[in-house]
């Protein structure tokens, strides 16, 4: 185990711990976490050495190497312009990688807090919850609680019951794992050894997948003899795979419903030419199964960002089961593992990338398939995986073509870096592997965060809270309390004001309702619609609910912007109306009355008075 300090972080690599090193591990870990100085550190992720930007560089750069072994044309030991340019490019790539490391540090810290409920310094002060330092101290104490006599840097005998990597897994990235994979997994269409090793979950020197507890692995294949020849090996015997594995002949491209009985997880491989027919059948089989909870389908030979039939499988999932599609191109058994490949959502992939990839290593694909079954982030997702082209891999070695390194054409115009996203993805994948993320954690980051999450981190770097800083000073806490009191008083006042306004509104509506009911009683009585024995009070009681509805509509109207605008217009038109017989917006009853008076006066004095004299007489009434 290697401990390296960078920006006051304890970084723990993801390597196998030999038993004879356990004593040094436990004693050093306890001493580090329980000393007062440990409060200045935070354990975040299982990183390899990451050079502090503020510290002197501890590596030999290309420029230093070239100045030692290469003679420059301009003078012995003096770098020429080409060497200086290479050095600048090299340093820029390192800076870009450091940004990736910061991103991985951040998501690791966030995953640890979410998984173990570790409190920040402020939460610790307010709620009394355990901080990151206290949790690590407890884990260290548990690591050394086996009864050994532990010295500061060793001493005592290693116990076979001592805790190994479990003691320090709290400092790693914590992927969100599925919770109900069950004990039986069915594999159809393939019995690849790489996939079976992952499902067996007993890889020497590597971390196990916590939610893989399969006791039975059933493989249905066309050629049983060939499948057994490739799957059964010395490693399979020693790892216990043969105790779980059952290879049987398949009844068709897909298993029958009876063959799915008892299987809680199902991994199927089909060809893209059969996907449109088989994926809906997979959906029906999964939907009608009482035991099946998870379905992973590998579709090979895909050359576009859409697989026909996936919609049917996704629609059938929901509460019944979770499904995942992994679309790949051609599989190569002789392809080199560990190269630069892309994993992401199928819909986001371009046909050009899928066509130019030229396939992918079968070992990588089947490992990816197994790890996809473990993760919650792959549930109900259509994913794709492909290897990058040779041109893309070569481009990753150079920095982003921006700023000082911007490429320009002959006219001096800036050339867009079409390989920038590929370079960013390469930095991300390289960072994951250099730090030592497990394959499960690596896939979770690529699917859950991906390039989009990294780009968002670069555009808006989150404000990192130092878990071990002191809490806010008492003055800030007092200010917060005062503001809380003021906000409570304001809320109380607003509530009282609102209640008062509601009471006033209710009273006004009741007055309008009573006026409406009285008027309605008069009109209906005149029309003979009300029995003479019914009193006004009895009538009001009988129509009160309707009166309230009409009153509320009237209240809303007289308080609307339309009514206010109409009233303003009426008031404006009425200016100077004392000298006019008629005007716009005058009361309809008044207009009708004056029109009747005009007709009456005209009949009596038609031959004696002029129009002006008639108007003066009417206005004087």
N, C-alpha and C positions, 0 to 999 in steps of 0.2 A: 504494500500500500504506500502510495506516495502522497505526501501532503505538500501542497504548494500554496504560497500566499500571493494573492492578487487583489488589490483594492479591498483589503481586509476581508477576504472570503476564504473559508476553508474548502478546498477543492479535493474531492476524493475520486480517483479513477475507478472505472468499472472493470476491474480485473479480478482474477481468481485468487483467493487468499489461501495460502498453504497453511496447514495446521501448525507447523513449527514457527510461523510468524504471528500467530494469534496472540501470544503473550505480549509482544511488543505493541501490537495494534491496540489491545485493550488498555494497557497501562498508559500509552501515549495519549490515547483518546480521552481517557478519564482525566489525566493530568491537564490536558489542554482545556477541556470544558469546565473543570471545576476551579481552576485558578482565576483570580480576579481579572487578569488580563484577557480572559476568554470573552468577556463582555464586549470587547472591542472588535470581535469577529462575528461573522455569520456564516453558517454552513449552508451552502445553496445547492451545488450540483456536483456530480462526479466528473470533474474536469481534469484534463491533463494540464501541464504548465501553460499558463497564459500570462505573458509578460505585462507587467504594470506599465501603463503609458508614461507614468512619471519617473519610472526607474530607468537606469541605464540599460541599453539593449544587451542581452546576454547571448546573442547568436552572431555568427559570422555572416555578414551580408554578402551578396554577389559582388558588390564593389570592393569589399575588403579582400575577398578571395581573389578577385581578378588583379588587384593591386599587388598581391603577393606573388602570384604565379605568372602573370602576363606582363610583358613589357609594352608600354604604350608608345605609339609612333612619335608622340610629342616629348617623350622623355621617360627614363626608367622609373617605374613606380608611380607615375602620374597618370590617372585615368583620363582617357580621351572622351570625346563627346558621346560616342556610342555607349561606353561603359556608364557614364553619368546618366544617360537616358534609361538604360536598363535598371540602374539603381533606383531612379525615381519611380519607374513602373512597379518595381518590386515593393518599394515602400508603400505605394498607393494601394496595392493589392492587400498588403498586411493591414493597412488602416481599414479597408473595407471588410476584411475578415474580423477585425476587432469589433466592428458594429454588429456583426452576426453573433459574436460571443456575448456581447451585452444583451442582445435580444434573447439568446438562449438562457442566460443567467436570469433574466426577468421572468420568462415564462416558467422556468424551473421554480423560482421562488413563489410565484403565484400558484402553481400546482401543489406545492408543499402546503401552503397555507390553506388551500381549499380542501385538500385531502385530510389533513390532521387537525384542522381548526385552530392553527397556531395564531395567537393574537399579536397585534402590533403593540408598540409601546403605549400608545394612547388607549387602546382597548384594555390593555393590562391594568392601567391606572384606573380606568372607569369601571370595569366589570370584575377585576380581580382574576381574569383569565391568565393562563400560563403563557409566558413569552417563548420565543424561539430558543433563547439561551437556556431557559428552565427545562424545556422539553428535551434538548440535547443533553443536559446534565443528567436527567432521569434515565435517558437511554444509555448513557455512559455508565451510570451506576448499575443498571440492569446487566450490561455487558460484563461487568466485573463482579457479579453477585454469585458466582459459581462456587465460592468458598476458597479460592486460591489466595495466596499471599502475594499481592501485586505491589511491586515497587514502582518507582517513578519511571524507569526505563527498562523494566523487565523484572525477573525474579519470580520464583514459584514455578510450579509445573503446569503445563497446558492440560486442560481437562477436555476429554472427548465430548462432554456435554456443553462445552462453551459455545456461545452464540457466535456465528460467523458473519456473513454479509448482512444478515437481517438487522444487525445493530446499527448499521450506517445507511440503510436504504432510505431513511427519512431525509437524507441530504440529496436525493436524486429527483429527477423529474418524475412526477406521478401521473401516468396516463389514466384516463377514465375507462375502466374495464367493464365488460358486460357481466351481469350478476347471475344469470341462470342458464349457463351452457350445458348443464347436466353431466351425466356420466358416460353417455354413448354418443359417438360421432360417426356418421355414415359418409363414406367417400365414394362417389360414382364417377366413372369416366376416366379415372386415373388411380394409380397406386404409387405415385412418385415417392422415392425415398426421402427427398428433402421435405416434402409435406408431412410424411409420416413421422419424421424426426421431430418436427415442431409440435405435432399433435401429441406425441409421446411425452414431451415436456421433461426430458431427462438428459439434457445436453451437457456433457462434461466440460467444465470450465466456463459455462455461460449461465446467465440468470434464467431461472424458470419463470414461466408465465403464471401468475398467481391464480387466475381463474380457470386454468386448464387442469381439471381433475378427472380426465377421462379414464375409465377402467376398461372400456371396450372401444376398439377402433375397427370398424367393419368396412372393407373395401370391396366394391363390386366392379369387376373388369371383364373384358371380353376374353383375354388370354391369361388364364390363371397361372399357368406355368411360367410365362415370361414375367408376370408381375411378381411372383415369388422369387424369381431369380434376381431381379433388380432390387427388391425391397429387403430381402433377408440377407443379412451380412453379419460379420463378427460384432460390429458395433450394435446392430439391432439386438443381438443376443445379450450382450453385456449391459445394454441400457434398459432392458426389460420390455422392449417393444414387442417381442414375440409372445409375451404373456398376455398382451392386449389385442394383438392384431389378428384379424380374421379376413382372409382373402377368398372371395367366392365368385362364381361366374354370374354375370349380369344377365337379366332376362330381356334387356333391350337397352336403348340409349339412356333411359331413365329407369330407376328402380320402381317396382310395383308398390302399391299402397301397403301390402303386407310386409314388404321388406323395410319400410319406413317405421314400422311399429317399434316403439322403445327408443328410437333415436331422437334426441333433443336438438342435435345440430347436424346439418347436412351440407357437404361441400360437393358441388357438381361441376364437371367440365364438359363443355359442349363447343361445337364449331359455330362460327358466325353464319355459315350457310344454313344451319339448322336452328338458329336462335329464334326466328320468327315462329317456328312450329313448336319448339321444345319449351321455351320460356313460359308460355301460357299453360302448358302441361305441368311445369314445375309449380306454377302458382296454384293450380287445382290440387295437386298432391299435397302441397304444404298447407293449404287452407283446410283440407279435409282431415289432416292428421291431428290427433289429440295430443301427441307428445312433442311434435316438432316446434321449436321456438326460434331457430336461427337457420337461415339459408344463405350460403355463399355460392355464387355461380361465376365460374371462370369461362369467358368466351374468347376463343382464340381466332386469329385471322381477321381481326377488326381493322379496318382502314379508314373509318370515318368516326365522327364524334356522336354517333347515334347508333343504338342497337335495337333493331325491331323486336318487339315482344317484351322489352323491359317494362313498359308502361303497365302491362297486364300483371306482371309480378309485383310491381310496386303498389298497384291499386289493391291487390289481394292481401297485402301484408297488414299494416295497421296494428290492431290489438291481437291479431292471431299469431303473427310471427314477424321477425325482423329479417330483412333481406338486404343483400349487398351484391352489386355487380362489379366484376373486375374484367375490363376489356383490354386485351393485349393483341399485338400483331403476331408475327411468326415466332415460335419458340426455337431456340438453338441450344443444344446440349453441350456444345464445345465453346460457348461464349464465355468470356472472362467475367468473373464475378467481381462485385464491388466497384463497377464503373459508374459513370455519371448517368443516372436514369431519372425519369420524371414520374412522380405519382401525384395525381390530382383528380379533380372532377372531370368526368368524360365530356360534359357539355362545354367546358372551358377549353378543351384541347382543339387545336387546329388540324385540319386534314393534312396540311403540309408537314407538320411535326410527326403525325402518325405515319405518313408515307415515307418520310426521310429517315425514320429511326432504323428501319431494317430489321426489326425484331428485338428480342430480349432473351437474356439467359433464362433457361427453364428453372434452374436452381433459385435464381432471384425471384421469379414469378411465384413458385410454389411456396417459398418462405413468406413472401408477401401475402399470399393467400391464407396461410395459417395464422399469421399475426393479425390479419384483418378480422378473423373470427373472434379474436380476443377483445377488440376495441369497440367501445360504444360509439365513437366518432364515425365509424364506417357503417353504422346501421342505416338502412334505407338510403344508401348512397350508390350512385353509379360512378365508379372510379375507372381510371385508365392508367396504365404504366407502359412506358416505352423508354428505350435507350436513346440518348442524344447522338446525333451524327458526329462524325470525326471533326467536321468544321466547327461545330458547337463546342466540342471538348477543347479544341485548340483556342477558341475565343475566350474560354474561362480563365486562361492564364494571364490575360491582359486586364487592366482596370476598366472601369466604366468610361466610355468615350464622352466625357463631359468635363467642363472646367478647363484645366490646363491640358487635358488629354483629349479634347474635342477634335474629331476628324473633320476636315473640310475638303471641298472639291476644288477644282482649278480656279473657280471664280471666288473662292473664299467663303462660300456658303456652308453653313454647318450641316454635317451629315448625321442623321439620326442613327443612334446606336441600336440596330435591330437585334443585337445579341445581349442587350442589357439584362433582360429578364432571365435569360439563360445563365448569365454570369452571376446574378443574384441567387438563383436557385443552386448553382454550383457552390457558391460561398456557403449557403445554408446547409447543404448536404455535407460539405467538407467539415463545417463546424460541428455538426451533429456527431460525425465519426471521430473527429479529433478529441472532443470532450469525452466521448465514450458512452453516448446514449445507447441503450439496448435497442434491438431491432423493433421491438414493440413500441417503445417510446419514440423512436425515429419516425415510424409510420404514423403515429398519433400526431406528431408535430406537423408532418407534411400534409395530413388530411385536415386536421382541426384548425391549424394556423395557416400553414402553407405560405406561398409567396405573397399572398394578399396580406396576411397578418404581419409579415416581415416588412412589407412596404408601408403599412400603416404605422408600424413602430418607427421606421425611419422618418416618416413625414411628421409624426407627432410623438416624440419620445415621451413616455409616461414619466411623471414625477416619482422618482423612487423614494420610498419612505425608509429611512434607516431604522431597522427594527430595534436597535439598541440605543438610540438617542434618548435623552431625557424627555419627559413629558412637558407639555406646555407650562410656562411660568404661571404663577398664581394670578398675576394681573390679567392675563389673557382669559383664564378660567372665570374670573370675576366678571370680566366684560361679557362673556358668553352668558353667564347667569343673569346679568342685568338685561341683556337683549332678550333673553327668554321671558323674563318678567314683563318687559314692555310689549313683546309680541302677544303674550297671554292677555294683557289688559286691552290691547287693540282688538284682539279677537272677541273678547267679552263685550266691548263697546259696540262693535259691529253687529254682534248677535242681538244685543238689546235694541239697537236701532232698527234692525230688520224685523224684529218681533213687533215693535211699535208701528212700523209702516204696514205690516200685515194686518194689525188690529184696525188701523185707520181705513185701510182698503176694505176690510170686511164690513165696517160700519157704513161706508159709502155705498157699497154694493147692496146692502140691506135696504137703505133708503131708496135707491133706484128701483129695487125689486118691489117695494111697497107702492111706490108711485105707479109703476107699470101695472100692478094688480088692481089698483083703484081705477085707473083709466080703462083697463080691460073690463072691469065689472060694469062701468058706465056704458061702454060701447055694446056689450053683450045684452045688457038690460034693455037698451033702446031697441036693439034688434030682435028682442024677444027670445034670446038664446038662454036666458037664465030664468029659472022658476021664481015667481014673485015671493015665494016663502023663504028663499035663500038670502040671508043677510050679507052685507059687505064683508064682515069679519069672517063668516063661514066661507065665502067665496075666496078670500085671500088665502085662507088656510088650505083650501083645496088645490089652488094653483101655485103654491109657494115654491115648490121645486122648479117649476117651469119659470117662475118669476126670477129666481136666482140665476138661472142659466141666461135668460134674456138680459138681466142686469149686469152680469159679468161680461157679456158681449158688448153691451153699451159702454161699460167702464173701460174695457180695452180699447174701444174705438175712440172715446173722448180723450184718452191718454196717448193716442197714437200720433205719429208724426204727420200723417195725412190729415187728421182732424185739426191739428194745430196750424198746419199750412192753410187749410180752408178758412179757419177763423181769422188768420192774419189777412188773407185776401178780402174777406168780407169787411173787416175793419177798415182796410185801405179804400175799398170801393165806397164805403159809407161816409167818407170825409166830404163835407159840404152838402150832405144829404138834406139838411134842414131847409134848403132853398130849392130842392128838387121834388117833383111829384113821384117819379120812379127812378131807381138806380139799380145797378147790378148788385146782386147779393142781398137785396132787401128781403124781409120776412115774407114768405108766400101769402100768409093770411092778410098782412097789411096791403100787399099788392092787390089781392083780390077785392078787398074792401074799397080801396081807392078807385079801382077800375069800375066798380058798381056805382060809386058816387059820381064819377065822370059821366057815365051813361045817363044817370038820373038828371044831372045838371044840364047836360046837353039837350035833353028832351024839353026841359022847362024854359031854358033861356037861349035856345039855338039861334034865334033871330035877333037877339038883343045884345049878346056879349061876344067878344072875341075870344080866341083861344087863350091868350095871356090872362084875360080877366077871369076866365073859368078856372085856370090853374091857381090864381091868387085866392079865389073863393074857397077852393078845396083845401089849400094849404092852411087857411085860417081856421078850418073846422077842428 
